[in-house]
Amino acid sequence: MQTNELVAFVTDKIDDMKARDIVTLDVRGKSSVTNFMVICSGTSNRHTKSIAGYLATEIKKVGVQPLGIEGEASGEWVLLDLGDVVVHVMLDESRNFYQLEKLWGG
């Protein structure tokens, strides 16, 4: 799957799970780890875990194996590393504290 297709797939699937405030950041040239970050919010720990779990299941169905998933235990900030795309599913409190959009978008 091409990177742009992967970004579109990710945003579609997290939207299916009613993720809020979905933002895609192009971090090519700013990060040596990934090309894009997709950031979204969940309404509760359970919601963030559900969004991340659903995305992990759906992405595997199309033959993409996540390189890693972190933060599932707490659900405050779940990160899915898909290689060219890193997905951050966060509670509003964590998102406001870490301000990834400001850090990577500016």
C-alpha positions as CSV (number, residue, x, y, z in Angstrom):
1,M,0.0,0.0,0.0
2,Q,1.4,3.4,-1.0
3,T,1.9,6.0,1.8
4,N,-1.0,8.3,0.6
5,E,-3.3,5.3,0.4
6,L,-2.3,4.3,3.9
7,V,-3.0,7.7,5.3
8,A,-6.4,7.7,3.6
9,F,-7.1,4.2,4.9
10,V,-6.1,5.2,8.5
11,T,-8.2,8.4,8.6
12,D,-11.2,6.5,7.1
13,K,-11.0,3.7,9.7
14,I,-10.5,6.0,12.7
15,D,-13.4,8.2,11.5
16,D,-15.5,5.0,11.4
17,M,-14.9,4.7,15.1
18,K,-16.0,8.3,15.7
19,A,-12.5,9.6,16.5
20,R,-12.5,13.4,17.0
21,D,-10.3,16.2,15.6
22,I,-8.4,14.1,13.1
23,V,-5.3,15.8,11.9
24,T,-2.7,14.6,9.4
25,L,0.8,16.0,9.6
26,D,3.4,15.7,6.9
27,V,6.7,15.3,8.8
28,R,8.9,14.4,5.9
29,G,12.2,16.3,6.4
30,K,11.3,16.8,10.1
31,S,11.4,13.2,11.3
32,S,13.8,10.4,10.4
33,V,11.3,7.9,11.8
34,T,8.2,8.4,9.7
35,N,6.7,10.5,6.9
36,F,3.2,11.2,8.3
37,M,1.5,11.4,11.7
38,V,-2.2,11.0,12.1
39,I,-3.4,12.4,15.4
40,C,-7.0,12.0,16.8
41,S,-8.8,12.2,20.1
42,G,-11.0,9.7,21.8
43,T,-13.7,10.5,24.4
44,S,-12.5,8.1,27.1
45,N,-9.8,5.5,27.7
46,R,-12.1,2.8,26.4
47,H,-12.8,4.8,23.3
48,T,-9.1,5.4,22.5
49,K,-8.4,1.7,23.0
50,S,-11.3,0.8,20.8
51,I,-10.2,3.1,18.0
52,A,-6.6,1.8,18.1
53,G,-7.8,-1.9,18.3
54,Y,-10.1,-1.5,15.4
55,L,-7.5,0.2,13.3
56,A,-4.9,-2.5,14.1
57,T,-7.5,-5.2,13.1
58,E,-8.5,-3.5,9.9
59,I,-4.9,-2.7,8.8
60,K,-3.9,-6.3,9.2
61,K,-6.8,-7.3,6.9
62,V,-5.2,-5.4,4.0
63,G,-1.8,-6.9,4.7
64,V,-0.1,-4.2,6.7
65,Q,1.5,-5.4,9.9
66,P,1.9,-2.7,12.6
67,L,5.6,-2.4,13.6
68,G,4.5,-1.6,17.2
69,I,1.6,-0.6,19.3
70,E,2.2,1.2,22.6
71,G,0.0,2.6,25.4
72,E,-3.0,0.2,25.1
73,A,-2.9,-0.6,28.8
74,S,-3.7,2.9,29.9
75,G,-5.6,4.2,26.9
76,E,-4.5,7.8,27.5
77,W,-2.3,7.8,24.4
78,V,-2.2,4.8,22.1
79,L,0.5,4.9,19.4
80,L,0.4,2.6,16.3
81,D,3.6,2.5,14.3
82,L,2.8,1.6,10.7
83,G,6.2,2.6,9.3
84,D,5.5,5.5,7.0
85,V,2.6,6.5,9.1
86,V,2.5,6.8,12.9
87,V,-1.0,7.1,14.5
88,H,-1.6,8.8,17.8
89,V,-4.9,8.2,19.5
90,M,-5.1,10.4,22.5
91,L,-7.4,11.7,25.3
92,D,-7.9,15.4,25.1
93,E,-5.9,16.0,28.3
94,S,-2.8,14.2,26.8
95,R,-3.3,15.9,23.4
96,N,-3.4,19.3,25.0
97,F,-0.4,18.6,27.2
98,Y,1.9,17.2,24.5
99,Q,0.7,19.5,21.7
100,L,2.1,17.3,18.9
101,E,0.5,19.4,16.2
102,K,2.4,22.4,17.4
103,L,5.6,20.4,17.9
104,W,5.6,18.7,14.5
105,G,3.4,21.0,12.4
106,G,5.3,24.2,13.0
